[in-house]
Amino acid sequence: MSKVRTSALALLSAAGLVLAASPAQAQPAQAMGNAPGCVTVWQKAGTFSKTGYAKNNCNRTLRLKIVWKYGGDSQCKSVRRGQTLSHKVPRVPRKFDGANSC
């Protein structure tokens, strides 16, 4: 194998390792905010808006709200086990802060 081809393959292999190790966007995380640890939270950002999500993985119904920095939070809602709460806001200047119990 030529030296140029070997270098190109090594570079592509290294790039593949970096891409494989990079986390996917909108990957669920453990609770942010004061929601219990059995609540999974994540966000998805579009061009003009973003949506925050909180999935109740607890063994009971919870009262939750989506929390944003630099703007109003969602209303407090009852979320049954296995259900997901979502709240959509303008993208700027909001920052997703997770979910709070209420």
N, C-alpha and C positions, 0 to 999 in steps of 0.2 A: 504494500500500500504506500502511496506517495506521502511525503511529509505534509503537503498542503491538505490532502484528503484526511489524514490522521488528525491534524489540527482542527479541521472543520468538524469532524465527528466528536472530538473532545469538547469543543465549544458547544455544540448542540446538546451533548449529554449533560454538560454542566448547566446549561439553560433549562433543560428538562427537569433537573433536580431542583432548581430554584423555583420553577413554576409549580412543581408538585408540592413543595413545602409551603407555598403561599396560601393563606387562608382564603376561602371563597367569600365574596361579598354577601351580606345579609345572612351570615352564619349565626344560628341561635347561640346564645350565651346564657350562663346562669344569671339570676336576677340582678339587675342594677336597681338602685332605689331601695326602698325598705320592704319590698315584697319578699315573701319567704323564698328560700333556696329552691323549692320545687316549682317555681315559676320560671319559665324560659322566656327571654326577651330578645328581640332583634328589630332591625329597621331596614327598610328598602327606600332608596333615594331615587327619585325620577328627575327629570329636567327641571320641573318647576315646583314639585312638592316632594314630601317624604312621609312615609307611613311608619308608625311605631306599632309593634305587636307585643303581646304578652300572652303566653299559653299557660293555662293552669294545669299543671301535672300533679297537683296535690290530691289527696284523697277526700277533699271536701270543697264545697263552694266557697269562693273568696270574693270579697269586694275589692276591686282593683281600679286603678286609673293609670293612663299613660302620662308620663311626666316629661316636659320639655323645658330646657333652659331658654331664656329670652322669649317667653310667650306663655299663653295659657295652656293649662293641662286639659286632658279629657275629663268628661264627667265620670264620677264614681259609678261603676256598674257591677252587678253580680255576675260572676263568671263561674260556670259549673266546671266540674272536673272534665278535662279533655277539650274544653272550649278555648277559643282565642279571642282576645279583645284587640281591636285595632283603632287607630286614630290618625287621620291624615291632616297635615298642616302645610303651609307654604314652606318651601325649602330654606329660604333665607329669612331671618338669621337664626332659625331654630337649631338646637342641638338636642339629640335624643338622650334623655337621662334615665330611661328604663321605666319601671312600673312601681307604684306605691300601693300599699294596702290602705284602705280608707273605711 
